[in-house]
Structure formats: structure tokens, C-alpha cells
Amino acid sequence: MAKLVFALNQSLDGYVDHTAFTPEPALFRHFIDDVRGLAGSVYGRRMYEVMRYWDEDHAAWGEEERDYAAAWRSQPKWVVSRSLKSVGPNATLVADDIEVVIGGLKARLDGVIEVSGPELARSLTDLGLVDEYRLYLHPVVLGCGKPFFAGPQPPLRLVASDRFGESVIRLTYVPA
């Protein structure tokens, strides 16, 4: 049975914004290895549209960006959206019955399925499907934006903390 994990970068004051966090080399290498090891990823529409950046090669990329793109492209993706009519390569559109679809993925697959997007994570948390939360804390204060937890924070229990590079700490929680 797979474990559903909500993992995102966040500021010290609890906000997520992909434009505010440039990962240090050690953290980016961790993300490459992490993506390579996933059973798949579940995205909300907005986060999926952000991640589509990795679908096409860019001339300015170095070896690590190419490695990340290859890992991201190779993994299966499920995109939860009622507004999209189609999705890109290696992706499946989930328009209805997310509890049944995601619950079925958890039952059928082994390993980790990562969920990205605070609103989607909230819906999956409300359905009791999220097994773990990984908060990558960056030493940045944004003051506003989209919060990591899109609704009330569920009761959580800290199970691990890890440091990446000089400035990022990952806090890993499970539902209490």
C-alpha cells in the first residue's frame, strides 16, 4: 500500500510560493532523488501548470535541471481538475470521485505518492487520505500569500527533522 505525502517548500511564516525559494544545490539534489523514488504524484490544476515547466528542455539548464526534468517526466501523474480538458504526457486527468481514485491508487501502488498543492492537500486531508506532511522550511518571511495549510491545520505529530544544505530544514509530521 502506498503512502500519500503532502510536501512543499514553505516560508518561516507558513506561505508557499515557488518563485520565492531557490533551492541550494544540496536541496535540489534531494528533490531529484526524491522524485526518482516516487510511485507517482497527484497535482491540483495550478500546481500542475507550474510543474509543466519540466515537460520541455531549456537551453540554459545544467545537468541537475536535466536530471530533475527526466525524473519528473518519467513518473506517473494524476491531475485533479474539473476545468482542464486534457493533460500532458504520463498524466491522467481526475475530474470526479477523487476519494475513490486516490484511495484506489494508495491501495494498488507501493511506495510514496506525493501530493502537491495546498487546496488539493486540504481536500485529501479532509477525506483522511494524507499519511504524512513534509514541510521544507526556508529562512524567508513572505508576509502574505498562499498558506501551506489551506484550511485548519489537522492535529499532527512530529516524526522527523532533517537539514538540507546551509539553511533548509524539513519537518515531517503524521496525523496525530
C-alpha positions as CSV (number, residue, x, y, z in Angstrom):
1,M,0.0,0.0,0.0
2,A,1.3,3.4,-0.9
3,K,1.7,6.4,1.4
4,L,0.2,9.7,0.4
5,V,2.6,12.6,1.3
6,F,2.0,16.3,1.1
7,A,5.4,18.0,0.6
8,L,6.1,21.6,-0.3
9,N,8.6,24.4,0.3
10,Q,7.3,27.0,2.8
11,S,8.4,30.3,4.3
12,L,9.0,30.6,8.1
13,D,5.6,32.3,8.3
14,G,3.8,29.5,6.6
15,Y,3.4,30.5,3.0
16,V,4.2,28.7,-0.2
17,D,5.4,30.5,-3.3
18,H,7.5,28.6,-5.9
19,T,9.1,31.9,-7.0
20,A,10.4,32.8,-3.5
21,F,12.5,29.7,-3.0
22,T,15.6,28.9,-5.0
23,P,16.9,25.6,-3.6
24,E,20.5,25.3,-2.7
25,P,22.4,22.5,-4.6
26,A,22.1,20.0,-1.8
27,L,18.3,20.5,-1.6
28,F,17.9,20.4,-5.4
29,R,19.8,17.1,-5.4
30,H,17.5,15.8,-2.7
31,F,14.5,16.8,-4.8
32,I,15.9,14.9,-7.8
33,D,16.4,11.8,-5.8
34,D,13.0,12.2,-4.2
35,V,11.2,12.4,-7.5
36,R,13.1,9.4,-8.9
37,G,11.9,7.3,-6.0
38,L,8.2,8.2,-6.1
39,A,5.4,5.9,-7.2
40,G,3.8,9.0,-8.7
41,S,2.4,12.4,-8.0
42,V,-1.0,14.0,-7.5
43,Y,-1.4,17.6,-8.5
44,G,-4.1,20.2,-8.4
45,R,-4.5,22.2,-11.6
46,R,-2.5,25.3,-10.6
47,M,0.5,23.3,-9.3
48,Y,0.4,21.0,-12.3
49,E,0.5,24.0,-14.6
50,V,3.6,25.3,-12.7
51,M,5.3,21.9,-13.0
52,R,4.6,21.6,-16.7
53,Y,7.8,23.8,-17.0
54,W,9.7,20.5,-16.7
55,D,8.0,19.0,-19.8
56,E,10.3,20.7,-22.2
57,D,14.1,21.2,-22.2
58,H,15.5,24.6,-21.8
59,A,18.9,25.7,-23.3
60,A,20.0,27.3,-20.0
61,W,19.6,24.2,-18.0
62,G,22.6,22.5,-16.4
63,E,23.0,18.8,-15.7
64,E,20.9,18.8,-12.5
65,E,17.9,20.6,-14.2
66,R,18.0,18.0,-16.9
67,D,18.2,15.2,-14.3
68,Y,15.2,16.6,-12.5
69,A,13.2,17.0,-15.7
70,A,13.9,13.4,-16.7
71,A,12.8,12.1,-13.3
72,W,9.7,14.2,-13.3
73,R,8.7,13.2,-16.9
74,S,9.1,9.5,-16.1
75,Q,6.8,9.4,-13.1
76,P,3.1,8.9,-13.4
77,K,1.0,11.9,-12.6
78,W,-2.7,12.3,-11.7
79,V,-4.1,15.8,-12.1
80,V,-7.3,16.7,-10.1
81,S,-9.2,19.3,-12.1
82,R,-12.7,19.9,-13.3
83,S,-11.6,22.8,-15.6
84,L,-8.8,21.1,-17.6
85,K,-9.9,19.0,-20.6
86,S,-6.6,17.3,-21.2
87,V,-3.2,16.8,-19.5
88,G,0.3,16.2,-20.8
89,P,2.5,13.2,-21.2
90,N,2.4,10.5,-18.5
91,A,-0.5,12.2,-16.7
92,T,-4.1,11.2,-16.1
93,L,-6.9,13.6,-15.6
94,V,-9.1,13.1,-12.5
95,A,-12.3,15.1,-12.7
96,D,-14.6,13.3,-10.3
97,D,-14.5,10.8,-7.4
98,I,-11.1,11.9,-6.1
99,E,-11.7,9.9,-2.9
100,V,-12.2,6.7,-4.9
101,V,-9.4,7.4,-7.4
102,I,-6.8,8.4,-4.9
103,G,-7.8,5.8,-2.4
104,G,-7.5,3.2,-5.2
105,L,-4.0,4.4,-6.1
106,K,-3.0,4.1,-2.4
107,A,-4.3,0.5,-2.4
108,R,-2.8,-0.5,-5.7
109,L,0.6,1.1,-5.6
110,D,3.6,0.7,-3.3
111,G,5.9,3.5,-2.1
112,V,5.2,7.2,-1.9
113,I,2.7,9.2,-3.9
114,E,3.4,12.9,-3.4
115,V,0.6,15.4,-3.4
116,S,1.3,19.0,-4.4
117,G,-1.0,22.0,-4.0
118,P,-2.4,23.3,-0.7
119,E,-6.1,23.2,-1.7
120,L,-5.8,19.7,-3.1
121,A,-4.0,18.6,0.1
122,R,-6.7,20.1,2.2
123,S,-9.4,18.1,0.3
124,L,-7.4,14.9,0.6
125,T,-6.7,15.7,4.3
126,D,-10.5,16.2,4.9
127,L,-11.0,12.8,3.3
128,G,-8.5,11.2,5.6
129,L,-6.1,10.2,2.8
130,V,-2.9,12.2,3.6
131,D,-0.5,10.0,5.6
132,E,2.4,12.4,6.0
133,Y,3.3,16.1,5.8
134,R,6.7,17.3,4.8
135,L,7.4,21.0,5.3
136,Y,10.6,22.3,3.8
137,L,11.2,25.4,5.8
138,H,13.2,28.2,4.1
139,P,14.6,31.2,6.0
140,V,12.3,33.6,4.2
141,V,9.4,35.6,5.6
142,L,6.8,36.4,2.9
143,G,4.2,38.2,5.0
144,C,1.4,37.0,2.7
145,G,0.4,34.6,0.1
146,K,-1.0,31.1,-0.1
147,P,-0.6,29.2,3.2
148,F,0.8,25.7,3.3
149,F,-2.3,24.6,5.1
150,A,-5.3,25.8,3.1
151,G,-7.7,25.2,6.0
152,P,-7.5,24.3,9.6
153,Q,-4.3,22.5,10.5
154,P,-5.0,18.9,11.3
155,P,-3.6,17.5,14.6
156,L,-0.1,16.4,13.8
157,R,2.8,14.6,15.5
158,L,6.4,15.3,14.6
159,V,8.3,12.2,13.5
160,A,11.5,13.5,11.9
161,S,13.5,16.6,11.1
162,D,16.3,16.8,8.5
163,R,18.6,19.6,7.4
164,F,19.5,20.2,3.7
165,G,22.4,22.5,2.8
166,E,23.0,25.5,4.9
167,S,19.5,26.8,5.5
168,V,16.6,24.4,4.9
169,I,15.0,22.1,7.5
170,R,12.4,19.5,6.6
171,L,9.9,18.8,9.3
172,T,8.0,15.5,8.8
173,Y,4.6,15.1,10.5
174,V,1.9,12.4,10.6
175,P,-1.7,12.8,11.6
176,A,-2.0,12.6,15.4
